[in-house]
Amino acid sequence: MHPLKWTDVHEIAISLEELHPEVDILQVRFTDLWKWVQELPGFDDDPQRSNERILEAIQMAWLEERD
């Protein structure tokens, strides 16, 4: 598997759902989401390459993954 990057929104969402199935996704602060993504196994990208738009896309993909 290739290293996860911020642009791998759907793969990140799947991993987050596996690790945090109890979380109310819409209540997750972006600061927490930013930290959780960097802690994912296989994640290897510059933390500064993230932005609010990317975090929002991850959050929405996570919601879709849960449904």
N, C-alpha and C positions, 0 to 999 in steps of 0.2 A: 504494500500500500504506500502511496506517495505521502509525504508530509502534508498535514492540513495547513491551509493558508486561510486568511480572513475571507477570501472570495469563495471558499468551499462551504457556502451557506447551508446547503442541504445536508451534507455530511456532518457538519458541526451540529445541526439541529438533531439529527439522529443520535449522535453521541451524548448530547445534553439530555435528551429524553431518557436514554438508558441510565445515565448517572443521577438524574434529578427528577424522577417520575412524580414525586410528591409536590413539586413546586407549582405555585400559581404563577404561570408564565407572565401574565399581564402585570403582576406585582413585582417582578424582578427588576431591581435597579440596574441601569446600564453599567454602573461601576462594578456590580457583582457579576453581571453577564460577561463583561470584559475580562475579569479575573478568571472566571470559570472556563472560558474558551481557552485561555492560555494554559490552563492546567490539564486540558484534555490530552490523553495519550496520543502521541503522534503530531501534536500541534507544533509547528515550527515556522513562525512568522514574526516580523517586527511588531511589537506592541503598538508602536506609533503609527502603523499603517491602518489601524482601525479608526472608525469615526462613527458618528451617530447614525448615519444612513446604513452602514454595514451592520451595526448592532441591531437596528430596527429590522433589517432584512432577516437576520438570524432569529430574532424573536418571532417574527411572523412565520418563518419556515418551521420553527419549533411548534407553534400553535397548530399548523397544518399537519405536522407529524403526529401530534397527539390525537387529532381528530381522525 
